[in-house]
Structures are given as C-alpha cells and as structure tokens.
Amino acid sequence: METGKKRLLVVTHTAGFRHSDSIEAGEKVLQQLAERSGDFTVDYCRDASEVQKMLTPEYLRENRYDGVVFLNTTGDIGIPDLNAFLNWLKEGKAFIGIHAATDTYHNRPEYLEMIQGEFAYHGKQTKVTARVEQPEHPAVAHFGKEWSVFDEIYIFKQNNRQNVTVLLSLDHHPDDGTPNAGKPGDYLLAWCREYGKGRVFYTALGHRVDVWMSEEYQRHLLGGIRWALRLQERGAVKW
C-alpha cells in the first residue's frame, strides 16, 4: 500500500440507467488525474457484490480510504448499511458525486440530505454558460467568471442553495426543448458543503465523453477532489 497519498474508492455500480460510455471514460480519467497530480490513488467498486463488500465502514477503514467517488451511480445501489456509510463520511471523509450521483437513492432521504440534490429531469443536450459563484474555489478558479459547456443538464427537484456553497449556476433554464426552456430562474450545476467533519463536492456535469476528455472539466474535477480531501482550499489547481 502506498504511503503519503490519499486513497479514493470510485463507485460505478448502477441499479438504474447506466452511462456506460462516460463511466468507462471517467474511470480512465480519474486514474490519469490521480497519476498526474500524485496526490491520491484510486480503486474501483464496480458491481453489486463489490458494493456489499467494499462500502462498509469496516472495509473502508481497514483499507484506509479517505473518500469515495460516486461516478454516475443510479438507483438503490445496495450499500449494506447506508446510515453507517454516511456516518463514516461524517468522520472526516470526502464524497465526490458526479452527474448521476443525484439520480441515486431517491428512496433514502438521508442520502439526499448528504448530497443536497435530487435529479428531476433533463431535456435535450445543450450548450450552457454557467456563472462561477466562488472564483477562488479550486474546482472553478480556472474558469474565470463563467464556463461554457455542451452537456446533458440536470434539473433538480429542489433548489438547496441555502444549504450549500454554490460553485456553478445558471440564471435561466437551459435551452433544452422542455416547456421551461430559457425562462429566468436559479439552476444549480455544482456545489460543495461540509458534512459533519467530512466534505461533499458535487458536479452535475459529466454525461458526455467529450466533456470528460476536456482539460477544463478535468481541472474542475481535480479541484473538487483536492478540496474534498482537504489538499487545497483556494486557487486553481496546478496543471
């Protein structure tokens, strides 16, 4: 076991829709980010049996994991004791949720309270220009005042702005072909929060493979990971 590096467990099991292409791309990108940064290592939890084995506090502690990444997980993925897992996070661990992590555990309010977002719907993929609300946060510091990206844009059942630190948002509904397209509003795309002694970072972007391949998105993820692991508090990540 390597020393001096943080350890992340990347969870890609799905119990609903599966983003097969972006999960495959995402696993590779996270491995590359780990190697490029030198700050952390990644292991993978890919199926129901591995969830049963690996997402227990006992296994996570024994293997000295510092956090988990939920990479496009969906549905009830079968964590043996969800409350025990959440309590492990509260002990000071990192949770990084990507895209469909908010399409996970719709039936468990305690999970939704942790991640602070529940997927409602999306329209057609479209280009949006997101406002950067925390220009010093490492997940968004490299964007400047805004970031334009073409992706599948999630709309959430509630706006939980009051409970989180918003990193990226839209001031109108995305032009996605749905009835609300283009209407003014407040739509969150990425946020972070303290969770007990732990930290949560979530980004709604990450459906399209070309988004995963972009340097801008990779720096967004790496900044969020570094913040959640308490490796960097302010400023853009070195690249």
C-alpha positions, 0 to 999 in steps of 0.5 A: 500500500502506498504511503503519503497519498490519499486513497479514493474508492470510485463507485460505478455500480448502477441499479438504474440507467447506466452511462456506460460510455462516460463511466468507462471514460471517467474511470480512465480519467480519474486514474490519469488525474490521480497519476498526474497530480500524485496526490491520491490513488484510486480503486474501483467498486464496480458491481453489486457484490463489490458494493456489499463488500467494499462500502462498509465502514469496516472495509473502508477503514481497514483499507484506509480510504479517505473518500469515495467517488460516486461516478454516475451511480443510479438507483438503490445501489445496495450499500449494506448499511447506508446510515453507517456509510454516511456516518463514516463520511461524517468522520472526516471523509470526502464524497465526490458525486458526479452527474448521476450521483443525484439520480441515486437513492431517491428512496433514502432521504438521508442520502439526499440530505448528504448530497443536497440534490435530487435529479428531476429531469433533463431535456435535450443536450445543450450548450450552457454558460454557467456563472462561477459563484466562488472564483477562488474555489479550486474546482472553478478558479480556472474558469474565470467568471463563467464556463461554457459547456455542451452537456446533458443538464440536470434539473433538480427537484429542489433548489438547496442553495441555502444549504450549500456553497454554490460553485456553478449556476445558471440564471435561466433554464437551459435551452433544452426543448422542455416547456421551461426552456430559457425562462429566468430562474436559479439552476444549480450545476455544482456545489460543495458543503461540509458534512459533519467533519467530512466534505461533499463536492458535487458536479452535475456535469459529466454525461458526455465523453467529450466533456470528460476528455476536456482539460477544463472539466478535468481541472474542475474535477481535480479541484473538487477532489483536492478540496474534498480531501482537504489538499487545497482550499483556494486557487486553481489547481496546478496543471 
